[in-house]
Amino acid sequence: KSKLDPLENDKINAAIAAVKKSDRKSAGKEMTLPRGVTVRPSGKWQAQLYYAGKSRYIGVFESREDACYAYEVARQILVSCKEPKDGEVEVNINLARKAAFAGVRK
């Protein structure tokens, strides 16, 4: 496990709080698949989103609700990152992944 610096930790906590505020339970209740969430042949749920012109993998989750929540947390992180400069895209994506998994575990 890599250690988070305080700034990363603040960004992650702010993203999780913003998504929780919008009600985690309603995130995956729709009948159609939510944006950024697909079901895998294994029956697990994958979250991904577009950022800097490419589809970015966030992770695979046990439940639809967790994948929806992870997508929203990752999206919140990436929305807060302004136009990425060279070399920042992967840093931002990795932070979004960390935040997504941290949010699902909370």
Sequence and secondary structure as in RCSB ss.txt:
>XXXX:A:sequence
KSKLDPLENDKINAAIAAVKKSDRKSAGKEMTLPRGVTVRPSGKWQAQLYYAGKSRYIGVFESREDACYAYEVAR
QILVSCKEPKDGEVEVNINLARKAAFAGVRK
>XXXX:A:secstr
     HHHHHHHHHHHHHHHHT GGGGG SSS  TTEEE TTS EEEEEEETTEEEEEEEESSHHHHHHHHHHHH
HHHHHS S  TTHHHHHHHHHHHHHHHHHH 
